[in-house]
Amino acid sequence: MSVDELDKIIAVKRMDLEECEHELNSRYYPSVVRIAMMNYIINLQEQLEEYENNPINL
């Protein structure tokens, strides 16, 4: 995977994270859905932090 492809994936994850956080805070969802969304948000945050702390240099 090239650096450009990886950067595009990271950019999409950042946008997805922002959108999920906004949706979670602005709309009502049943608790099961909220838990799933929070889990997804946490996973995205961890992936982004890992990439920022250990960028891949090809």
C-alpha positions in Angstrom: 0.0 0.0 0.0 1.4 3.4 -1.0 1.7 6.4 1.3 -1.0 8.2 -0.8 -3.4 5.3 -0.4 -2.8 5.2 3.3 -3.3 9.0 3.6 -6.6 8.7 1.8 -7.8 6.0 4.1 -6.8 8.0 7.2 -8.6 11.1 5.8 -11.8 9.0 5.3 -11.5 7.7 8.9 -11.2 11.2 10.2 -14.3 12.4 8.3 -16.2 9.3 9.5 -15.1 10.0 13.1 -16.4 13.6 12.9 -19.6 12.5 11.3 -20.3 9.8 13.8 -19.5 12.1 16.8 -21.8 14.7 15.4 -24.7 12.2 14.7 -24.3 10.7 18.2 -24.5 14.1 19.8 -27.3 15.6 17.7 -29.9 12.8 17.4 -31.7 10.4 19.6 -30.7 6.7 19.2 -31.7 3.7 21.2 -29.1 2.7 23.8 -27.9 -0.3 21.8 -27.2 1.8 18.8 -25.5 4.4 20.9 -23.2 1.8 22.4 -22.3 0.5 19.0 -21.6 4.0 17.7 -19.5 4.8 20.7 -17.5 1.5 20.2 -17.0 2.4 16.5 -15.8 5.9 17.5 -13.4 4.5 20.0 -12.0 2.1 17.4 -11.6 4.9 14.9 -9.8 7.1 17.5 -7.4 4.3 18.4 -6.6 3.7 14.8 -5.9 7.3 14.1 -3.8 7.7 17.3 -1.8 4.6 16.3 -1.2 6.1 12.8 -0.2 9.5 14.2 2.2 7.9 16.8 3.7 5.5 14.3 3.5 6.9 10.7 4.5 4.4 8.1 7.4 5.6 5.9 7.5 3.7 2.6 
